[in-house]
Amino acid sequence: MFGMADPTRVVVLDHTADLGGAEIALARLLDALPPAEFAVTTILFGDGPLVRLLRDAGHRVVIVPLDPAVRDLARSEAGLGSSALKAALQSGPFLARLAGRIARIRPDVIHTTSLKADLLGMNVAKLTRTPLVWHIHDRISADYLPSRTARVFRALARRVPTEVITNSYATASTLEPIPHLTVAYPGFTPEQLGIPIAINVLPQPRIVGLVGRISPTKGQLEFVRAAAAVLRNRPDVEFRIIGSALFGHEEYERQVRSEISELGLDDRIRLLGFTDDPLAAIDQLSLLVHASTTPEPFGQVIVEAMIRGVPVIATGSGGAQEILDPDPEGELLGLLVPPGDVDALAQAITTVLDHPEDAAERAARAWRSAQDRFPISRTAEVVSEVWRRAARAR
């Protein structure tokens, strides 16, 4: 009688334990994987909310500390020429500790899920002779990264990892052609699914919100300026910014607060800070705005609004446009506006508020589309197959 095969051992590397989009996506993915087939250990380079989130869900987490000067480097500063990143890539003690931890686990696959982890994981995968999977959540382009870093990273992606996963076709398009590339959309869990909200029966005042970390690329300043234009004709509307600054963007948050005060809108635009329950915040909205000024790799909060039945306006580029692409009948799933265009954003918000029935119909179509395209079960199936291929390559 044949026994059950041993599970495939996977080590996941992430440089941060803060709850960014990639980290939330990772937590949902780990929950959805078949435990009998995969034994996953997540190694993080610092402590933080992700550690508690994963451990509370029963996942194994190990912390191998990395110098905070490297770990917390902003993406825009993390050029391959930066002294801090060079030091990390050449850091014998850190790489030795990391390799030692991984060697004791004897993984069949190493899976890196951030750009810093991708780079730091290269030498460790080579030292331990383990197939390497890069899960890329960032667009590898000059509007997202220092240009030299983007060029080198694209070249490395073709040569170093055994397999590459991206979170969207928009992200994949920023890489050079790679035969071993797979797109796996970040998924939502069954518990997150709500029902479409009839926008025309929501109580007054109408509430328009932007949910996500505060950052220059996320468009909070443009959102505030569009809100000012809308409020001139619709003083009954309340605007909310839900999120906080991460990765060194506290100065930008101060700029946003200052702009609100200078416009005299402290009583109409509320900054609610970080929430550990974004769906509850989304459920209170009449409209979710995704105002990113540069193309997004994906746009997880858009999907979260879709599965709750909340109408969406997003900037028409990158992953946001991919998510809100017309359904098979060619009907819109949400309104798209040009990135950085405050007037267009204000007009779109006004259109939704003035025509709630149309907005509710779009939201219902988006709700149906999201259930087919973005369930976490599909994400887990795609990633599992990549891991199987990578393990066989060993």
C-alpha positions in Angstrom: 0.0 0.0 0.0 1.4 3.3 -1.0 1.6 6.2 1.5 0.8 9.8 0.9 3.5 11.9 -0.7 5.3 14.3 1.5 4.1 17.9 1.1 6.1 20.3 -1.1 8.2 22.5 1.2 8.0 26.2 0.3 9.8 29.1 1.9 8.3 32.5 1.2 10.5 35.6 1.6 9.2 39.1 2.2 11.3 42.1 3.3 8.5 43.8 5.2 5.9 42.8 7.9 3.8 45.9 7.2 0.4 45.3 5.7 0.8 46.5 2.1 -1.2 45.1 -0.8 1.3 42.3 -1.5 1.3 41.2 2.1 -2.5 41.1 2.4 -2.5 39.1 -0.9 0.0 36.7 0.6 -2.0 36.1 3.7 -5.1 35.3 1.7 -3.1 33.0 -0.6 -1.6 31.0 2.3 -5.1 30.5 3.8 -6.4 29.1 0.5 -3.5 26.6 -0.2 -4.2 22.9 0.2 -2.3 22.1 3.5 -1.8 18.5 2.6 0.2 19.4 -0.5 2.3 22.3 0.7 4.2 23.0 3.9 4.9 26.8 3.8 7.3 28.7 6.1 7.2 32.5 5.7 10.5 34.3 6.5 10.2 38.0 7.1 13.0 40.5 7.5 11.4 42.3 10.4 8.5 42.2 12.9 5.1 43.8 12.3 1.4 43.2 11.8 1.9 40.5 9.1 3.6 38.3 11.6 0.6 38.3 13.9 -1.9 38.0 11.0 -0.1 34.9 9.7 0.5 33.3 13.1 -3.1 33.8 14.2 -4.1 31.9 11.1 -1.9 29.0 12.0 0.9 29.7 9.5 4.6 29.2 10.4 6.6 32.5 10.5 10.3 33.1 11.1 11.9 36.5 11.5 15.5 37.0 10.2 16.2 40.7 11.0 17.5 42.9 8.2 19.1 46.3 8.9 16.1 48.8 9.0 18.1 51.2 6.8 17.8 48.7 4.0 14.5 47.1 4.9 12.6 50.4 5.1 14.2 52.0 2.0 11.5 53.7 -0.1 11.0 52.1 -3.6 12.1 55.3 -5.3 15.3 55.3 -3.3 16.1 51.6 -3.7 18.3 51.9 -6.8 20.8 49.2 -7.5 23.4 51.9 -7.0 22.3 52.9 -3.6 24.8 52.3 -0.9 22.2 50.7 1.5 21.0 48.2 -1.1 24.6 47.4 -2.2 25.5 46.7 1.4 22.5 44.3 1.8 23.3 42.4 -1.4 26.8 42.0 -0.1 25.9 41.5 3.5 27.7 38.3 4.5 26.2 38.0 8.1 22.6 38.6 7.0 22.8 36.3 4.0 24.5 33.6 6.1 21.8 33.8 8.7 19.1 33.6 6.0 20.8 30.8 4.2 21.2 28.9 7.4 17.5 29.2 8.3 16.5 28.1 4.8 19.0 25.2 4.7 17.5 23.8 7.9 14.0 23.8 6.3 15.3 22.1 3.1 12.7 23.7 0.9 11.7 22.4 -2.6 11.0 26.0 -3.7 11.9 29.5 -2.5 9.1 32.1 -3.3 10.0 35.8 -3.0 7.1 38.3 -2.9 8.8 41.8 -2.9 11.4 43.4 -5.0 13.9 43.5 -2.2 13.2 39.9 -1.3 13.7 39.0 -5.0 17.2 40.6 -5.0 18.2 39.3 -1.6 16.8 35.8 -2.3 19.0 35.3 -5.4 22.2 34.4 -3.7 20.4 32.4 -1.0 18.6 30.3 -3.7 22.0 29.7 -5.4 23.7 28.8 -2.1 21.0 26.3 -1.2 20.5 25.1 -4.8 16.8 25.7 -4.5 14.4 26.7 -7.4 13.4 30.3 -7.1 10.0 31.8 -7.9 9.7 35.6 -8.1 6.2 36.9 -7.4 6.3 40.4 -8.8 3.7 42.9 -7.5 5.3 46.1 -8.9 5.5 47.5 -12.4 9.1 47.2 -13.5 9.2 50.6 -15.2 10.9 54.0 -14.8 7.7 55.6 -13.4 7.8 53.1 -10.5 11.5 52.5 -10.0 14.8 54.2 -10.7 15.4 53.6 -14.4 18.7 51.7 -14.0 17.1 49.4 -11.4 14.2 48.7 -13.8 16.5 47.8 -16.7 18.7 45.5 -14.5 15.7 43.9 -12.8 14.1 43.1 -16.2 17.3 41.4 -17.3 17.5 39.4 -14.1 13.9 38.3 -14.3 14.8 36.5 -17.6 17.8 34.7 -16.2 17.7 34.2 -12.4 14.3 32.8 -11.3 13.0 29.4 -12.3 9.5 30.9 -12.6 8.0 34.4 -12.5 4.5 35.2 -11.3 3.0 38.7 -11.8 -0.2 40.1 -10.3 -1.6 41.3 -13.6 -1.0 41.5 -17.3 -0.2 45.2 -16.7 2.7 44.2 -14.5 3.8 41.5 -17.0 3.9 44.0 -19.8 6.7 45.9 -18.0 9.0 42.9 -18.2 10.8 41.6 -21.2 9.3 38.4 -22.8 9.8 35.6 -20.3 8.7 32.0 -21.3 8.3 31.0 -17.6 5.9 33.9 -16.6 2.4 33.3 -15.2 -0.3 35.9 -14.2 -2.0 35.2 -10.9 -4.5 37.9 -9.8 -4.7 38.6 -6.1 -8.0 37.0 -5.0 -10.8 37.7 -2.5 -12.0 35.2 0.1 -15.6 33.8 0.2 -16.1 35.6 3.5 -15.5 38.9 1.8 -18.2 38.6 -0.7 -21.1 41.0 -0.1 -24.2 41.9 -2.2 -24.7 44.8 -4.6 -25.8 48.0 -2.8 -28.6 50.0 -4.3 -26.9 53.4 -4.3 -30.1 55.3 -4.8 -31.5 54.1 -1.4 -28.4 54.9 0.7 -29.0 57.5 3.4 -27.7 61.0 3.1 -25.1 62.4 3.0 -23.5 60.7 0.1 -20.1 59.4 1.2 -17.2 59.3 -1.3 -14.0 57.6 -0.2 -10.4 56.7 -1.1 -9.0 53.6 0.6 -5.3 52.8 0.7 -2.0 53.9 2.0 -1.2 57.5 1.7 1.4 58.0 -0.9 2.2 60.4 -3.8 1.4 57.6 -6.3 -2.1 57.0 -4.8 -3.5 60.4 -5.6 -4.8 61.7 -2.3 -3.9 65.3 -3.2 -5.8 65.0 -6.5 -8.8 63.4 -4.6 -8.8 66.4 -2.2 -8.8 68.9 -5.1 -11.5 67.1 -7.0 -13.6 67.0 -3.7 -13.3 70.8 -3.5 -14.7 71.1 -7.0 -17.6 68.7 -6.3 -18.4 70.4 -3.0 -19.0 73.8 -4.7 -22.2 72.3 -6.2 -22.9 69.4 -3.9 -22.2 70.6 -0.3 -24.2 67.6 1.0 -21.3 65.1 0.1 -18.8 63.8 2.7 -15.4 62.7 1.5 -13.2 60.3 3.4 -9.5 59.3 3.1 -8.9 55.9 4.8 -5.3 54.9 5.2 -2.0 56.0 6.6 1.5 56.8 5.3 3.9 53.9 4.9 7.4 53.5 3.5 8.6 57.0 4.4 5.6 59.0 3.0 4.7 60.9 6.2 5.6 64.2 4.6 3.1 63.6 1.8 0.4 63.0 4.4 1.3 66.3 5.9 0.8 67.9 2.5 -2.6 66.3 2.1 -3.7 67.6 5.6 -2.4 71.1 4.8 -4.2 71.1 1.5 -7.5 70.3 3.2 -7.1 73.0 5.7 -6.1 75.6 3.1 -9.2 74.8 1.1 -11.3 75.2 4.2 -12.6 71.7 4.0 -11.7 70.2 7.4 -15.4 69.6 8.1 -16.1 67.9 4.7 -13.0 65.8 4.1 -12.2 63.3 6.9 -8.8 61.6 7.3 -9.7 58.4 9.2 -6.2 56.8 9.3 -5.4 53.1 9.0 -8.1 50.5 9.3 -7.7 46.8 9.8 -11.2 46.2 8.3 -11.2 47.9 4.9 -14.4 46.1 3.9 -16.3 47.7 6.7 -15.0 51.1 5.6 -16.0 50.4 2.0 -19.5 49.3 3.0 -20.1 52.8 4.3 -19.3 54.4 1.0 -21.6 55.5 -1.8 -18.7 55.5 -4.2 -15.1 54.4 -4.0 -12.4 56.4 -5.8 -9.1 55.0 -6.9 -7.1 58.0 -7.9 -3.5 56.7 -8.5 -1.4 59.1 -10.5 0.9 56.4 -12.0 -0.3 53.1 -13.4 -1.1 50.6 -10.7 0.3 47.1 -10.9 -3.1 45.8 -9.8 -5.6 47.6 -7.5 -6.8 45.3 -4.9 -9.1 47.8 -3.3 -11.0 48.1 -6.6 -11.8 44.4 -6.4 -12.8 44.8 -2.7 -15.3 47.5 -3.7 -16.6 45.4 -6.6 -17.3 42.4 -4.4 -19.2 44.6 -1.9 -21.3 46.0 -4.7 -20.0 49.6 -4.3 -19.6 51.7 -7.5 -16.0 52.6 -8.5 -14.2 55.4 -10.3 -10.5 54.7 -11.2 -7.7 56.1 -13.2 -7.6 54.5 -16.6 -4.2 52.9 -16.7 -2.3 49.8 -15.5 -4.0 47.2 -13.4 -7.0 49.4 -12.6 -8.0 49.6 -16.3 -7.5 45.8 -16.5 -9.8 45.2 -13.6 -12.6 47.5 -14.9 -12.3 46.4 -18.5 -15.8 46.1 -20.1 -17.5 42.8 -19.5 -18.2 40.4 -22.4 -21.2 42.5 -23.4 -19.0 45.6 -23.6 -20.7 47.4 -20.8 -18.7 49.4 -18.2 -17.9 48.0 -14.8 -16.8 51.4 -13.5 -15.9 54.9 -14.7 -12.3 55.5 -15.8 -10.6 58.9 -15.8 -7.1 60.0 -16.9 -4.4 59.8 -14.2 -3.9 63.2 -12.4 -6.8 64.9 -14.1 -8.6 66.6 -11.3 -11.4 68.1 -13.4 -12.2 64.7 -15.0 -12.2 63.1 -11.6 -14.6 65.8 -10.2 -16.9 65.4 -13.2 -17.0 61.6 -12.8 -17.8 61.9 -9.1 -20.6 64.3 -9.9 -21.9 62.0 -12.7 -22.2 59.1 -10.2 -23.9 61.2 -7.6 -26.4 62.7 -10.1 -27.2 59.3 -11.7 -27.3 56.7 -8.9 -29.3 54.2 -10.9 -26.7 54.0 -13.6 -24.0 53.6 -11.0 -25.9 50.8 -9.3 -26.2 48.9 -12.6 -22.4 49.2 -13.2 -21.8 48.0 -9.6 -24.0 45.0 -10.1 -22.1 44.0 -13.3 -18.8 44.5 -11.5 -19.9 42.3 -8.7 -20.8 39.5 -11.1 -17.5 39.9 -13.0 -15.3 39.9 -9.9 -16.8 36.5 -8.7 -15.7 34.9 -11.9 -12.3 36.5 -12.3 -10.8 37.1 -8.8 -11.7 34.4 -6.3 -8.8 33.3 -4.0 -9.4 29.7 -5.0 -8.3 30.5 -8.5 -5.2 32.4 -7.3 -4.2 29.4 -5.2 -4.7 27.0 -8.1 -2.4 29.1 -10.4 0.3 29.6 -7.8 0.2 25.9 -6.8 0.8 24.8 -10.4 3.8 27.2 -10.6 5.3 25.7 -7.4 4.8 22.2 -8.7 6.7 23.1 -11.9 9.5 24.8 -10.0 9.8 21.8 -7.6 10.0 19.4 -10.5 12.8 21.6 -12.0 14.9 20.8 -8.9 
